[in-house]
Amino acid sequence: MVLITNQMKGISDTLAGVVAGAASTSSLVPVLNLDFSMDGVCDTYKISQGFLGPTSLSLAFPKGSPLKARVNTVILRLKEFGILEHLALQEVSNATECLKPVSSTLGTGVLRPLEIGDFQGIFSIYIGGMLVALLTFLAELVINTVKEKYRSSLKESQTVDNLNICP
C-alpha cells in the first residue's frame, strides 16, 4: 500500500494502471469524468459498493440556530426529488458512463434467440442427476435382492436345524 501525496501523479498513475486508487466517490467522479473526456473510453472501474460506508457533506450551524430546521427541510426535498444528484452529475456528465456497472458494458445489448448450445450446462446437470438416481435405484435393487436371498437361506437352515433337533 502506497500513500500518494501528489494528487496529479496519483491520478496519472491510476489511469496508467501503475496503482489502484482509493478515494471517496465524490472525489473519484471528477477523475472518471476526466478519463472519459480524454478519449471517449472509460479505462477505469469503480467498485459497485463502497468499503468505508456512506460519506456525505455536512453544514454546521450555531446551536439554537433557526436556520437549521428550514435548511434541513430544503435539503431533504432537493435530495428526494433528485435535484442534488442531478446538479452534481451535470458538472461531470462524462463520468456517468464510467459509473455504470461492468455488466452493462460486457454485451452488445442485442437480444438473440436461444440455441441448443445455450442449454448444454443445464442438460448436463440434469443428465448427471438422472444417472446418479438410476445408479442409486440399481444399487438398492441389488442390495435388497442379496438381503432377501440371505434371509431365505437363513430360514431354510433354521428349518433344517429344527427338523434335526427332533429325534
FENVENFEN-V788543 format. One line per field, one symbol per residue. psi: psi as a letter, one per 40 degrees, with the letter a starting at -180 (. if undefined). A space follows every 10 residues. Layout:
psi = ???
//
This chain:
psi = hhhhdhdddd dddddeedih ihiiddeddd ddddddddee hheihhidhi eeiiiiiiih iihehedddd dddddddddd eedddddded dfdddddeei iddeedieeh iiiiiddeed dddddddddd dddddddddd dddddddddd dddddddddd dddddh.
//
